[in-house]
Amino acid sequence: MEVEELEKRKSRKITSSSPSSALINNLDDGCLMHIFSFLSPIPDRYNTALVCHRWCYLACHPRLWLRVDRSVQDFSEPGVFPNIEEAVSAARPGDTILIAAGGSHLASNIQIKKPLCLIGGGELPDETTVICLRGSDSALEFLSTCKLTNLTVKAELGCCLLHRSGRLIIDECILQCESNPLDYLSCPIMSTAGSGVFPSNLKSDGDSISVSHTRIEGGAKAVLTSGDLALQQVRVIYARTCLYFWFDVGCR
């Protein structure tokens, strides 16, 4: 009885003197990572990674991402895919797709109809390249709110990114159209939002494009809009041999 009473007193003392014992940090890594998996990558999981070193490691753990990696031999591993199209098809709304650095990833008219975040796996955007071959309208076609970051997208003929609807965020990317005699057909970014091209059930409120710290090369125009969106708040910064652009595309 005395031993039990001592244990109870000790437990009460620890509880009263250590309020941190009930905090979320007392959960093990597996529990925390499971909780983080329910957060949207942008901005919730990103903000979570800023709390401390442990949370940064868990919030950015590869298990929380889908990965596109052609070098992987065994694609039976959950969440690993040989190409972008398969990863987009398997992704759930709000997922992050990490595209491996090195080599080139082919993309042709890949429609993205759910909120996703596509991130290049290299330290710099030119280490992860997505190529749209001639004969395709675009590499990626967006019909939902999405974010692209740390990626290079190249188009031989046509546009790099085709925006149909939703809010598209492009951050720290390189968009490049190949030089050829048909440059007037090439455009790094094209938006048809608000043009009536798609039925109203595929449209979303607040169609817009936001571009920051992005290099744009080639094509007759950097941005082509055919709906009720127009280029706004353009800012350009010259850095050595490159021009970096910040601008928004929104309703007039």
C-alpha positions in Angstrom: 0.0 0.0 0.0 2.8 2.4 0.9 4.5 1.7 -2.5 1.3 2.4 -4.4 0.7 5.6 -2.4 4.3 6.8 -3.2 3.8 6.0 -6.9 0.5 8.0 -7.0 2.2 11.0 -5.2 5.1 10.9 -7.6 2.7 10.8 -10.6 0.8 13.8 -9.3 4.0 15.7 -8.7 5.3 15.1 -12.2 1.9 16.1 -13.7 1.7 19.3 -11.7 5.3 20.3 -12.2 5.7 19.3 -15.8 2.8 20.7 -17.9 4.8 20.0 -21.0 4.1 16.2 -20.5 0.7 16.7 -22.2 2.1 18.5 -25.2 2.1 17.1 -28.7 5.9 16.8 -28.6 5.6 13.9 -26.3 4.1 11.8 -29.1 6.6 9.6 -30.9 7.8 10.3 -34.5 5.3 7.8 -36.1 2.3 9.5 -34.5 3.5 13.0 -35.4 4.1 12.0 -39.0 0.7 10.4 -39.2 -0.9 13.7 -38.0 1.2 15.7 -40.5 0.0 13.5 -43.3 -3.5 15.0 -43.0 -2.2 18.6 -43.5 -2.2 20.1 -46.9 1.4 20.6 -48.2 0.9 24.3 -48.9 0.7 26.2 -46.6 -0.1 24.0 -43.6 2.7 21.3 -43.8 5.2 24.0 -44.9 4.4 26.1 -41.8 4.6 23.0 -39.6 8.2 22.5 -40.9 9.2 25.9 -39.5 8.4 25.0 -35.9 11.6 23.2 -35.0 14.2 20.8 -36.4 12.3 17.7 -35.4 9.1 18.9 -37.0 10.9 20.0 -40.1 12.4 16.5 -40.5 9.0 14.8 -40.0 7.0 17.2 -42.1 9.5 16.9 -45.0 9.9 13.1 -44.7 9.7 11.3 -48.1 7.0 9.0 -46.8 4.6 12.0 -46.9 5.2 12.6 -50.6 4.6 10.9 -53.9 7.9 10.5 -55.8 8.6 10.4 -59.5 12.0 8.6 -59.9 12.9 6.7 -63.1 16.1 5.3 -61.4 14.1 3.2 -59.0 14.1 -0.5 -60.1 11.2 -1.7 -57.9 8.1 0.3 -58.3 6.2 -1.8 -55.8 7.3 0.6 -53.1 4.3 2.7 -52.2 4.3 6.3 -53.4 7.0 5.8 -56.1 6.2 6.2 -59.8 8.2 6.0 -63.1 6.6 9.1 -64.6 4.6 12.2 -63.8 1.4 11.1 -65.4 1.1 8.0 -63.1 1.9 10.0 -60.0 -0.8 12.6 -60.9 -3.3 9.9 -61.5 -2.6 8.2 -58.1 -2.4 11.4 -56.1 -5.1 12.5 -53.7 -6.2 16.2 -53.6 -3.6 18.1 -51.6 -0.7 15.7 -52.2 2.8 16.8 -53.0 4.7 15.1 -55.9 8.5 15.2 -55.6 10.1 14.9 -59.1 13.6 13.5 -58.9 16.5 15.5 -60.1 18.8 14.4 -62.9 17.8 13.5 -66.4 14.6 14.6 -68.1 10.9 13.7 -67.4 8.6 13.6 -70.4 5.1 15.2 -70.0 2.5 15.6 -72.7 -0.9 17.1 -72.1 -1.1 15.9 -68.5 -4.4 17.2 -67.1 -4.4 18.0 -63.4 -7.9 18.3 -62.0 -7.2 18.2 -58.3 -5.1 20.5 -56.0 -1.5 19.3 -56.1 2.0 20.6 -55.4 4.8 19.6 -57.8 8.3 20.1 -56.6 11.6 19.6 -58.2 14.0 17.4 -56.2 17.2 19.3 -57.0 18.9 22.2 -55.3 18.2 24.4 -58.3 15.3 24.4 -60.8 17.5 23.4 -63.8 18.4 20.1 -62.0 14.8 18.8 -62.6 13.6 19.2 -66.2 10.2 18.4 -67.6 10.1 18.2 -71.4 7.0 18.6 -73.6 7.7 17.1 -77.0 6.5 18.6 -80.3 2.9 17.7 -81.2 1.6 18.3 -77.7 -0.4 21.4 -76.7 1.4 21.7 -73.3 3.4 19.7 -70.8 0.9 20.3 -67.9 -2.7 21.4 -68.1 -4.3 22.8 -64.9 -8.0 22.7 -64.1 -7.5 23.1 -60.3 -5.5 25.1 -57.8 -1.9 23.9 -58.0 1.6 25.0 -57.2 4.9 24.4 -59.1 8.2 25.1 -57.6 11.9 24.4 -58.3 11.2 23.0 -61.8 12.3 23.6 -65.3 9.7 23.1 -68.0 10.7 23.0 -71.7 8.4 23.0 -74.7 9.6 22.3 -78.3 6.5 23.8 -79.8 3.3 24.9 -78.0 3.2 26.1 -74.4 4.9 24.9 -71.2 1.9 25.4 -68.9 -1.8 25.6 -70.0 -4.0 27.1 -67.4 -7.7 26.3 -67.8 -9.1 27.2 -64.3 -8.2 27.5 -60.6 -5.3 29.3 -59.0 -1.9 28.4 -60.3 1.2 29.4 -58.3 4.6 29.2 -60.1 7.6 29.9 -57.8 11.3 29.6 -58.5 10.9 27.8 -61.9 12.4 28.1 -65.4 9.9 28.1 -68.3 11.6 27.7 -71.7 10.3 27.5 -75.2 12.7 26.2 -77.8 13.8 28.6 -80.5 12.4 27.7 -83.9 10.8 29.4 -87.0 7.3 28.9 -85.5 8.0 31.0 -82.3 4.7 32.7 -82.7 3.0 29.4 -81.8 5.0 29.1 -78.7 4.2 30.6 -75.3 5.6 29.6 -71.9 2.3 30.3 -70.1 -1.2 30.2 -71.7 -4.5 30.8 -69.9 -7.9 30.2 -71.3 -9.7 30.8 -68.0 -12.9 32.7 -68.4 -13.0 32.1 -72.2 -15.9 29.7 -72.1 -13.8 26.9 -73.5 -14.9 24.5 -70.7 -18.3 23.8 -69.2 -19.2 25.8 -66.1 -19.0 22.8 -63.9 -15.2 22.6 -64.5 -14.6 26.3 -63.7 -13.7 27.5 -60.3 -13.9 30.8 -58.5 -10.8 33.0 -58.3 -9.0 31.9 -61.5 -5.6 33.4 -61.4 -1.9 32.8 -62.0 0.9 34.1 -59.7 4.5 34.0 -60.8 7.5 34.8 -58.7 11.3 34.4 -59.0 10.9 32.6 -62.3 13.0 32.7 -65.5 11.1 32.8 -68.8 12.8 32.2 -72.1 11.6 31.9 -75.7 8.2 32.2 -77.4 6.5 35.2 -79.0 5.0 36.2 -75.6 5.7 35.2 -72.0 2.0 35.0 -71.2 -1.0 34.6 -73.5 -4.6 35.0 -72.2 -7.7 34.4 -74.2 -10.3 34.8 -71.4 -11.1 37.6 -69.0 -7.6 37.5 -67.4 -4.9 40.0 -68.0 -1.3 40.5 -66.9 -0.9 42.7 -63.7 1.8 44.0 -61.3 4.8 43.0 -63.4 8.2 43.2 -61.8 11.5 42.2 -63.5 14.9 41.9 -61.9 18.1 41.4 -63.8 20.5 39.0 -62.1 23.8 38.4 -64.0 22.7 36.9 -67.3 19.1 36.1 -66.4 15.9 38.0 -66.1 13.6 37.0 -63.2 9.9 37.8 -63.3 7.3 38.5 -60.7 3.7 39.1 -61.9 0.1 38.1 -61.5 -2.5 37.2 -64.1 -6.0 38.1 -62.9 -9.3 39.6 -63.8 -9.1 43.1 -65.4 
